[in-house]
């Protein structure tokens, strides 16, 4: 007799500690980016370094991520998430702590950030999305939303913590506390609770005497890597997410200056941009709830299309405070869902057998789009003196991206394919 599939409530009851561990691990992965701005002034004063140099560390990590994301995904499919995450947390903690030993050498600066590019990649969204997707089916959307909220939580609490640590212990002590202290918290949670579908499959293989068997660790239905490359649905998802990353990350980076350009004061603009982060958390949770109840092409398509309204509002003459708040809420809500929608769609249309490799390849497009977006918006401003052309591009891009998602076919029947 076939066992009854678990309900969404039952999945959460059994695996909520896994979701908590993944959320904490993902939050730790934001330490370097969320704290970078607070270290610029003390490092600049001590070593006389420019803002360009001080910003280069995260750029090194982003560029490296474009090339290493597919390799990370392949490793997940072969060895699972637990081993990679635990090693990644330890290495990342040590690399962040090693920044406390900076002595003014630019070579040392680049060397440490090159090491971070490797260590930090092991605790990026691909790892946590794969872990959660491997055990959730009915509640996968909400589980991914809670997990990926780790970034928003990290971005909210890390800056004030970093500021306190710098004031109390100096920038060297702050790096030590952020690396070793934050790493210890993440390692404790993940060592205790990060057990997922990959671990279950490994134990089953060991019990059957197949511990050294090759191929993907998860013995579940899904596309082969070759089939994934030929999948029209996955290409639509990849192109859509790539375009959306260019547009939304560019808006996130430049929104302060866009608001300043329409006559809004610095203090008000800072408060308005802060709304984006709050809306991002809401976006992840609401979208997760919707994904578990409605087809992802409908939820994803409308969520991405909604972003166009924010760009239209920002082009209106005589912007009022209520309109600005609406635009920031819309942008924050939609921006907070991109990785979640991408993860869900990848598991739905690619299956879980080679999820790591497939989503890892998609993550390289996400990284590339994130890096290109701010540069594209800046180049448009430098060439025209305004952001108007970028905002028009934003409307067109969001409509195109949502159209690609709306055009997706029905979900593949993985049960039938397995039979």
FENGI-V811396 format. One record per backbone hydrogen bond with DSSP energy under -0.5 kcal/mol. CO is the residue of the C=O (numbers start at 1). NH is the residue of the N-H. If there is no record, write none. Layout:
co=CO nh=NH
co=CO nh=NH
This chain:
co=7 nh=11
co=8 nh=12
co=9 nh=13
co=10 nh=14
co=11 nh=15
co=12 nh=16
co=15 nh=19
co=16 nh=20
co=17 nh=21
co=18 nh=22
co=19 nh=23
co=20 nh=24
co=21 nh=25
co=22 nh=26
co=23 nh=27
co=24 nh=28
co=25 nh=29
co=27 nh=30
co=28 nh=31
co=30 nh=34
co=31 nh=35
co=32 nh=36
co=35 nh=38
co=35 nh=39
co=36 nh=39
co=36 nh=40
co=37 nh=40
co=37 nh=41
co=38 nh=42
co=39 nh=43
co=40 nh=44
co=41 nh=45
co=42 nh=46
co=43 nh=47
co=43 nh=49
co=44 nh=48
co=50 nh=54
co=51 nh=55
co=52 nh=56
co=53 nh=56
co=55 nh=59
co=56 nh=60
co=57 nh=61
co=58 nh=62
co=59 nh=63
co=60 nh=64
co=61 nh=65
co=62 nh=66
co=63 nh=66
co=63 nh=67
co=64 nh=67
co=64 nh=68
co=65 nh=69
co=68 nh=72
co=69 nh=73
co=70 nh=74
co=71 nh=75
co=72 nh=76
co=73 nh=77
co=73 nh=357
co=74 nh=78
co=75 nh=79
co=76 nh=80
co=77 nh=217
co=80 nh=84
co=81 nh=85
co=82 nh=86
co=83 nh=87
co=84 nh=88
co=85 nh=89
co=86 nh=90
co=87 nh=91
co=88 nh=92
co=89 nh=93
co=90 nh=94
co=91 nh=95
co=92 nh=96
co=93 nh=97
co=94 nh=98
co=95 nh=99
co=96 nh=99
co=97 nh=100
co=98 nh=101
co=99 nh=102
co=105 nh=109
co=106 nh=110
co=107 nh=111
co=108 nh=112
co=109 nh=113
co=110 nh=114
co=111 nh=115
co=112 nh=116
co=113 nh=117
co=114 nh=118
co=115 nh=119
co=116 nh=120
co=117 nh=121
co=118 nh=122
co=119 nh=122
co=120 nh=123
co=121 nh=124
co=124 nh=127
co=124 nh=128
co=125 nh=129
co=126 nh=130
co=127 nh=131
co=128 nh=132
co=129 nh=133
co=130 nh=134
co=131 nh=197
co=132 nh=135
co=132 nh=136
co=137 nh=140
co=139 nh=143
co=140 nh=144
co=141 nh=145
co=142 nh=146
co=143 nh=147
co=144 nh=148
co=145 nh=149
co=147 nh=150
co=148 nh=151
co=148 nh=152
co=149 nh=153
co=150 nh=154
co=151 nh=155
co=152 nh=156
co=153 nh=157
co=154 nh=158
co=157 nh=161
co=158 nh=162
co=159 nh=163
co=160 nh=164
co=161 nh=165
co=162 nh=166
co=163 nh=167
co=164 nh=168
co=165 nh=169
co=166 nh=170
co=169 nh=173
co=170 nh=174
co=171 nh=175
co=172 nh=176
co=173 nh=177
co=174 nh=178
co=175 nh=179
co=176 nh=180
co=176 nh=181
co=177 nh=181
co=177 nh=182
co=178 nh=182
co=179 nh=183
co=180 nh=184
co=181 nh=185
co=182 nh=186
co=183 nh=187
co=184 nh=188
co=185 nh=189
co=186 nh=190
co=187 nh=191
co=188 nh=192
co=189 nh=193
co=190 nh=194
co=193 nh=195
co=196 nh=200
co=197 nh=201
co=198 nh=202
co=199 nh=203
co=200 nh=204
co=201 nh=205
co=202 nh=206
co=203 nh=207
co=204 nh=208
co=205 nh=210
co=206 nh=209
co=210 nh=213
co=217 nh=219
co=218 nh=220
co=221 nh=352
co=221 nh=353
co=224 nh=228
co=225 nh=229
co=226 nh=230
co=228 nh=231
co=230 nh=232
co=231 nh=235
co=232 nh=236
co=233 nh=237
co=234 nh=238
co=235 nh=239
co=236 nh=240
co=237 nh=241
co=238 nh=242
co=239 nh=243
co=240 nh=244
co=241 nh=245
co=242 nh=246
co=243 nh=247
co=244 nh=248
co=245 nh=249
co=246 nh=250
co=247 nh=251
co=248 nh=252
co=249 nh=253
co=250 nh=254
co=251 nh=255
co=254 nh=258
co=255 nh=259
co=256 nh=260
co=257 nh=261
co=258 nh=262
co=259 nh=262
co=259 nh=264
co=260 nh=263
co=265 nh=269
co=266 nh=270
co=267 nh=271
co=268 nh=272
co=269 nh=273
co=270 nh=274
co=271 nh=275
co=272 nh=275
co=273 nh=276
co=273 nh=277
co=274 nh=277
co=274 nh=278
co=275 nh=279
co=276 nh=280
co=277 nh=281
co=278 nh=282
co=279 nh=283
co=280 nh=284
co=281 nh=285
co=282 nh=286
co=283 nh=287
co=284 nh=288
co=285 nh=289
co=286 nh=290
co=287 nh=291
co=288 nh=142
co=288 nh=292
co=290 nh=293
co=290 nh=294
co=295 nh=298
co=295 nh=299
co=296 nh=300
co=297 nh=301
co=298 nh=302
co=299 nh=303
co=300 nh=304
co=301 nh=305
co=302 nh=306
co=303 nh=307
co=304 nh=307
co=305 nh=308
co=306 nh=309
co=306 nh=310
co=307 nh=310
co=307 nh=311
co=308 nh=312
co=309 nh=313
co=310 nh=314
co=311 nh=315
co=312 nh=315
co=313 nh=316
co=320 nh=324
co=321 nh=325
co=322 nh=326
co=323 nh=327
co=324 nh=328
co=325 nh=329
co=326 nh=330
co=327 nh=331
co=328 nh=332
co=329 nh=333
co=330 nh=334
co=331 nh=335
co=332 nh=336
co=334 nh=337
co=334 nh=338
co=335 nh=338
co=337 nh=341
co=338 nh=342
co=339 nh=343
co=340 nh=344
co=341 nh=345
co=342 nh=346
co=343 nh=347
co=344 nh=348
co=345 nh=349
co=346 nh=350
co=347 nh=351
co=348 nh=412
co=350 nh=223
co=352 nh=355
co=354 nh=358
co=355 nh=359
co=356 nh=360
co=357 nh=361
co=358 nh=362
co=359 nh=363
co=360 nh=364
co=361 nh=365
co=362 nh=365
co=362 nh=366
co=363 nh=367
co=364 nh=368
co=365 nh=369
co=366 nh=370
co=367 nh=371
co=368 nh=372
co=369 nh=373
co=370 nh=374
co=371 nh=375
co=372 nh=376
co=373 nh=377
co=374 nh=378
co=375 nh=379
co=376 nh=380
co=377 nh=381
co=378 nh=382
co=379 nh=383
co=380 nh=384
co=381 nh=385
co=387 nh=391
co=388 nh=392
co=389 nh=393
co=390 nh=394
co=391 nh=395
co=392 nh=396
co=393 nh=397
co=394 nh=398
co=395 nh=399
co=396 nh=400
co=397 nh=401
co=398 nh=402
co=399 nh=403
co=400 nh=404
co=401 nh=405
co=402 nh=406
co=403 nh=407
co=405 nh=408
co=412 nh=414
co=413 nh=417
co=414 nh=418
co=415 nh=419
